[in-house]
Amino acid sequence: MIAAAARGRAASWASISPVVAVWLVLLGLSSCAQRGPAFALQNITGLMPQLAFEMSDQDGRAVTAAEYRGQTVLLYFGYTHCPDVCPTTLATLAKVVRDLGSGGAGVRILFVTVDPARDTAPVLKSYLAYFGSDFVGLRGDDAALTALTKRYRVAYHREPADRYGNYAVDHSSAVFIFDDNGRPRLLAGAGDDSAAFTQDLRRLMTAR
């Protein structure tokens, strides 16, 4: 299960930003209007922008969202120094890919660092290797990161560094799911377990 968010690790959507709270209200109000198969996760079809970004990956290559067309994409924002929420979430997503069996080959998990100063390409590559080859690390400068987080109403805040240079980053803990055409379809968060992900991803990929 994706761990509940906490200050200094990953802040809750409502407490970290009024903008995120507004999105949750809108999603809740519109859920009854969503059509198609019933999903366990929040259906956000038509409520968020198409997947789009310009960043570099864990191998230092410049990449855009077009690179992942034809695949189901799970987009998550975090950082490698996160003590529990990020690794717990990524472990959940790794289990989902395994549980999908052969269908997991069509899934890519994009981990966007909100701490590019410490999360260099080699650091991202080494960190994500623990979770599997389906994970791709993405990083960008402050302008690219700000543009992407604003696009999906994701909030993050770097705490002041201590005297040793260590600091925490509060961040939203949502997982955004896009279909193979880059369209936003589902939103997951704290409390959504691997079974819900697996069930909904199967339905999403079957509908291709």
N, C-alpha and C positions, 0 to 999 in steps of 0.2 A: 504494500500500500504506500502511496505517496505520503510522506510524512507531513504533518501539520507545520505551517510556517511559524517562524519565531524571530524576534528581533535579533540582529547580529548574524542571522543565517539566511532566512528568507521571510520577508514580512508578509503578513496576510494582505490579500487584495484590498480589502476595505480600509485597513489602517494605513497602508503605504501611500495611497493616492486617491483623492476624490474622483479623479477621472476613471480609474479602474472600477471604483464603486458604481459609477454611473453606467459603465458598460455592463456590469452584472445585473443591474436593474433592468436595462434594456433587453438583455438576453432573457431574463426571467419573464418579462412582459410579452416577449415575442415568441416564446417557446410553443405556446398553444397554436400559433399560426404556421409553424413549420409543417411541411408536408413530406410524404415519403415514408421510408421505414422508421419504426420507433427505435431510437438509439438510447443506450444506457447513459452515454455522455451527453453534454449539452450540445444541441444542434445549433450551429452558428451559420448555416448556409445562407449566403447573401448578406450577412451582417458585418463582415470584415473584408478588407481589401485582399485581392489576389496576392499570392506569394511573390515577392519581389525584393531583391537586395543586390548589392555589389560589395563583396567582402573578399577576404582571402581565406583559404582553408588551412588545415593542419599541415599541409605540405608546402605552404607558402604560395600556392597558385591563386591567381585572381579568379573568382567564380561569381556567377550570378544564379538567380533562381532557375533560369532556363536549363542549367546543368541537370536539374532534378525532375524535369518534366518526364512523365511516363512512370513516375514512382509515387507512392503514397509517402508524404513527408510529415514527420512529427518535429515541430519546432519548439525548442526549449531554451530559455535564457538562464545562465548560471555562471559559476566560476569554479576553478579547480581547488581553491582553498576552502570552499564551503565545507563545513564540518559534518553535516548530516543530511540536509534536505536534498542537495544536488545528487550525491552518490546514491541515496535511497531512491530518488526518482529515476535515475539512469539505470539502476539495477532492475527496477520495475519494468522499464521499457525494454531492457535486454531480455527479460523473461517473456514479455509479450512477443517479441520476434521469434524466440525459440518455440513458443506455444503455437505460433502460426504455421510452423512446419515449412513446407516448400513455399507457402505464401509469403513468408518473411523475407524472401529474396527481393520482393517488390517494395520493401519499406526502407526508407532512409531516415535516420534520426539526426537532425541538425542541432548541435549544441553551440549556441552563440554565447561567447564569454562577455560578461559585463565588467571584466577586469583585464582588459588587454595589456595593461602595463606589466602584469606578472604572468599572464597566460600567453606566452609566446607560442609560435607554431610548434616547436619541439615539445613544450610542456603540454599543450593540448593533445598532441599525438600520443605521447606516453600515457597520459591520463585516460584517454578514451580507449586505449588498447585493452584496458582491464574489462571493458564492457562489451567489446565485440567489433567486428569489421563493418557493421551496419551504421556505426556512429561516425559522424563527420564534425570536426571542430571548425567553427567559423570565428573570425576576429576582424576588427576594423579599427580605424582611428575613431576619435571621439565624435567626429561629424557623422561618420557612417553608422556608428552604434546609436547615436541619438536619432538619426533618421529612421532606423529600423525599429527601435523601441517605441517611437511615437506612432509609427504606422500601425502597430498592433496594441497600442495603449498599455505598454509594459513599463512599469516603474522600477527604478533602481537608484540606490544612494550609497556612495562610498563613505564609510565612517572615517573620522580623523585617524591618522596613523599613531600608534603608540611610540614610545621612545626607541623601540627596536625596529620601527618601520613596518610593523604588522598592522593590518586593518581588516575589517569585515565589510562586506557589501550586502546591504539589504536589497532584496529583489523579489518581484512577483514570481510565483511558482506555477504559472499556468503552462499547459502543454497544448499547443495549437496543432490541429491535424488538417492537412490539405490533401485533396484528392490528386490523381495523376495528371490533372490539367492545371494544378496550382490553385484551385479554388478552395477557400476556407470552408470546412464542413463541420468540425467538431472541436470542442474545448473541454479540457480535463483539468482537474486541480486536486487539492488535498482531499483525500477520502475516496478517490476513484482508484480501484484496485486493478490488477492485471487482467482479471476476468472480464471486466467492463471494456477495457481497451481491446482485448482479443476479439470479443464478440462483435464490437462495432467495426473494427478494422476488417474483419471477414465480410461483414455486410457491405461495407464501403467498396471493397475490392471486387466483390461479386457483382456489384451493380455497374461495373465498367462497361 
